[in-house]
Amino acid sequence: MSEKETNLYQRILDVKSNIEGFTKDAEGYKYNYVEGSQILHKIRKAMEENHLLLYPSVHHADYKDIQVLVKGNMKPNILVEMNMTYTFINTDNPKERLEIPFYAIGHQDDASKAYGTALTYAERYFLLKFFNIPTDEDDADTKQKKEKYTKADDSDIKLLQKHIEGFAQLVKADTESVKAQLKIINYEKLSIAETMQAIQTLNAWKQDIIKQNQGGQSS
């Protein structure tokens, strides 16, 4: 394609037509996803050939303190939400631009890490969705599907058993009774999501008992 004879939209279309699908090549939190480096590597060459420049700009960032569940325990994190714009520029005619508003979100145990996480994921998903790049599975639903259907591993089960034993001691009951209350028949058949839900339920029960005991002492 001759860049000088084409406009910005034709160049973007040429980039899109020269990009193949991806396979997920990175793993985190028990699910696979497409690494940003793989996306950029495939797109960069096509953009350079078409004399295209893409840059992000952040207009507003909002930080919040949140609590997240990590292996059955609540941990403090910082959530950042950002309003962004990605801008494509035809470097042969810099006045020819395409601005796309975008939203980014990320959380980590540190504000700067949360900011970086938000930018990293925003870039990955912006490029995937803007260029309609197919992956081997829908990334947006992968983690939820994996947690719902993937069986819990030994570490997940041991963590749940520890919580059940602790709660049984608190209420002076046997572990089988607690399992029955949680409607757990066989540990080996539990999914990751079911394991985490059971731990959350136990923590809620524990907090209710503590509040009841404190109320009884005050009266």
C-alpha positions as CSV (number, residue, x, y, z in Angstrom):
1,M,0.0,0.0,0.0
2,S,1.3,3.5,-0.8
3,E,0.9,5.5,2.3
4,K,0.9,8.9,0.7
5,E,-2.2,8.0,-1.4
6,T,-4.2,6.8,1.6
7,N,-6.0,8.5,4.4
8,L,-5.9,7.7,8.1
9,Y,-8.9,5.3,8.0
10,Q,-7.5,3.4,5.0
11,R,-4.2,2.9,6.8
12,I,-5.9,1.7,10.0
13,L,-7.9,-0.8,7.8
14,D,-4.6,-2.0,6.3
15,V,-3.2,-2.6,9.7
16,K,-6.3,-4.6,10.7
17,S,-6.2,-6.7,7.5
18,N,-2.6,-7.7,8.3
19,I,-3.1,-8.9,11.8
20,E,-3.9,-12.5,12.6
21,G,-5.5,-13.9,15.7
22,F,-3.7,-14.6,19.0
23,T,-3.3,-17.4,21.3
24,K,-3.1,-16.7,25.0
25,D,0.6,-16.9,26.1
26,A,0.6,-15.6,29.7
27,E,-0.9,-17.0,32.9
28,G,-2.0,-15.4,36.1
29,Y,-4.6,-16.1,38.8
30,K,-5.2,-19.5,37.1
31,Y,-6.3,-18.2,33.7
32,N,-4.5,-17.5,30.5
33,Y,-4.5,-14.2,28.7
34,V,-2.9,-12.5,25.7
35,E,0.3,-10.7,26.7
36,G,0.6,-7.0,25.7
37,S,4.0,-7.7,24.2
38,Q,2.5,-10.2,21.8
39,I,-0.1,-7.7,20.7
40,L,2.3,-4.8,20.3
41,H,4.8,-7.0,18.4
42,K,2.3,-7.9,15.7
43,I,0.7,-4.5,15.4
44,R,3.9,-2.3,15.5
45,K,5.3,-3.5,12.2
46,A,2.0,-2.9,10.4
47,M,1.6,0.6,12.0
48,E,5.1,1.6,11.0
49,E,4.6,0.5,7.5
50,N,1.5,2.7,7.3
51,H,3.2,5.6,9.1
52,L,0.7,5.5,12.0
53,L,1.4,6.8,15.6
54,L,-0.8,5.8,18.6
55,Y,-0.5,7.5,21.9
56,P,-2.6,7.4,25.1
57,S,-3.5,10.4,27.3
58,V,-5.1,10.3,30.8
59,H,-7.6,13.0,31.6
60,H,-8.7,12.0,35.0
61,A,-7.7,9.4,37.6
62,D,-9.8,8.6,40.7
63,Y,-8.3,6.5,43.5
64,K,-10.3,4.5,46.1
65,D,-9.3,2.2,49.0
66,I,-10.9,-1.2,48.7
67,Q,-10.8,-4.7,50.2
68,V,-10.1,-7.7,48.0
69,L,-10.4,-11.4,48.8
70,V,-7.0,-13.1,48.5
71,K,-6.9,-16.8,49.4
72,G,-9.8,-16.5,51.7
73,N,-8.5,-13.3,53.5
74,M,-9.5,-9.7,52.9
75,K,-6.6,-7.5,51.9
76,P,-6.4,-3.7,51.4
77,N,-5.9,-2.6,47.8
78,I,-6.0,0.7,45.9
79,L,-8.4,0.9,43.0
80,V,-7.8,3.5,40.2
81,E,-10.3,4.4,37.6
82,M,-9.2,6.6,34.6
83,N,-10.7,8.4,31.7
84,M,-8.4,8.1,28.7
85,T,-8.2,8.9,25.0
86,Y,-6.2,6.9,22.5
87,T,-5.2,9.0,19.4
88,F,-4.2,7.6,16.0
89,I,-2.1,10.1,14.0
90,N,-1.2,9.9,10.3
91,T,2.5,11.0,10.5
92,D,2.5,12.0,6.8
93,N,-0.3,14.4,7.7
94,P,-0.3,15.0,11.5
95,K,-3.5,17.0,11.4
96,E,-5.3,13.9,10.4
97,R,-6.2,12.2,13.7
98,L,-8.7,9.8,15.2
99,E,-9.4,10.1,18.9
100,I,-11.1,7.3,20.8
101,P,-12.3,7.8,24.4
102,F,-11.5,4.8,26.7
103,Y,-11.9,3.8,30.3
104,A,-9.2,2.0,32.4
105,I,-9.4,0.4,35.8
106,G,-6.9,-1.5,37.9
107,H,-6.1,-2.3,41.5
108,Q,-3.0,-3.3,43.4
109,D,-1.5,-2.9,46.9
110,D,0.2,0.3,45.8
111,A,-1.1,3.4,44.0
112,S,1.6,3.5,41.4
113,K,1.2,-0.3,40.7
114,A,-2.6,0.2,40.3
115,Y,-2.0,3.0,37.8
116,G,0.4,0.9,35.8
117,T,-1.9,-2.1,35.9
118,A,-4.8,0.0,34.6
119,L,-2.7,1.3,31.7
120,T,-1.3,-2.1,30.8
121,Y,-4.8,-3.8,30.7
122,A,-6.3,-0.8,28.9
123,E,-3.7,-0.9,26.1
124,R,-4.2,-4.6,25.7
125,Y,-7.9,-4.6,25.5
126,F,-8.1,-1.4,23.4
127,L,-5.9,-2.9,20.7
128,L,-7.8,-6.2,20.8
129,K,-11.2,-4.6,20.6
130,F,-10.4,-1.7,18.2
131,F,-8.8,-4.0,15.6
132,N,-11.4,-6.8,16.3
133,I,-8.5,-9.2,16.9
134,P,-9.8,-12.8,17.6
135,T,-8.2,-14.7,20.5
136,D,-8.6,-18.4,21.3
137,E,-11.2,-17.5,24.0
138,D,-13.2,-14.4,25.0
139,D,-10.8,-12.7,27.5
140,A,-13.4,-10.7,29.3
141,D,-15.2,-13.9,30.5
142,T,-12.2,-16.2,31.0
143,K,-11.4,-15.7,34.7
144,Q,-15.1,-15.9,35.7
145,K,-15.6,-19.1,33.6
146,K,-12.4,-20.7,35.0
147,E,-13.3,-20.0,38.6
148,K,-16.8,-21.3,38.1
149,Y,-15.9,-24.5,36.4
150,T,-12.3,-25.3,37.3
151,K,-11.9,-27.7,40.2
152,A,-10.2,-26.3,43.3
153,D,-6.6,-27.5,43.8
154,D,-5.0,-28.8,47.0
155,S,-4.0,-25.4,48.3
156,D,-7.6,-24.1,47.9
157,I,-9.1,-27.1,49.7
158,K,-6.5,-27.0,52.5
159,L,-7.3,-23.3,53.0
160,L,-11.1,-24.1,53.2
161,Q,-10.5,-27.0,55.6
162,K,-8.5,-24.7,57.9
163,H,-11.4,-22.2,57.9
164,I,-13.9,-25.0,58.7
165,E,-11.7,-26.3,61.5
166,G,-11.4,-22.8,63.0
167,F,-15.1,-22.1,62.8
168,A,-15.9,-25.6,64.3
169,Q,-13.7,-24.8,67.3
170,L,-15.3,-21.4,67.7
171,V,-18.8,-22.8,67.9
172,K,-17.7,-26.0,69.6
173,A,-19.0,-28.3,66.8
174,D,-17.4,-31.0,64.7
175,T,-16.2,-30.3,61.2
176,E,-18.7,-32.5,59.6
177,S,-21.6,-30.4,61.0
178,V,-20.0,-27.3,59.6
179,K,-19.5,-29.0,56.2
180,A,-23.2,-30.0,56.2
181,Q,-24.2,-26.4,57.0
182,L,-22.1,-25.3,54.0
183,K,-23.7,-28.1,51.9
184,I,-20.3,-29.6,51.1
185,I,-20.4,-33.3,50.4
186,N,-17.1,-33.9,48.7
187,Y,-14.1,-31.5,48.7
188,E,-12.7,-33.0,45.5
189,K,-15.8,-31.9,43.5
190,L,-15.6,-28.2,44.6
191,S,-14.8,-25.6,42.1
192,I,-12.6,-22.6,42.8
193,A,-15.6,-20.3,43.0
194,E,-17.4,-22.7,45.4
195,T,-14.4,-22.9,47.6
196,M,-14.0,-19.1,47.9
197,Q,-17.8,-18.7,48.5
198,A,-17.6,-21.2,51.3
199,I,-14.8,-19.3,52.9
200,Q,-16.6,-16.0,52.6
201,T,-19.7,-17.6,54.2
202,L,-17.6,-18.9,57.2
203,N,-16.1,-15.4,57.7
204,A,-19.5,-13.8,57.7
205,W,-20.8,-16.4,60.2
206,K,-17.7,-15.7,62.4
207,Q,-18.3,-12.0,62.3
208,D,-22.0,-12.4,63.3
209,I,-21.0,-14.6,66.3
210,I,-18.4,-12.0,67.4
211,K,-20.9,-9.2,67.2
212,Q,-23.4,-11.3,69.2
213,N,-20.9,-12.0,71.9
214,Q,-19.9,-8.4,72.1
215,G,-23.5,-7.4,72.4
216,G,-24.1,-9.9,75.2
217,Q,-21.1,-8.6,77.1
218,S,-22.1,-5.0,76.8
219,S,-25.6,-5.7,78.2
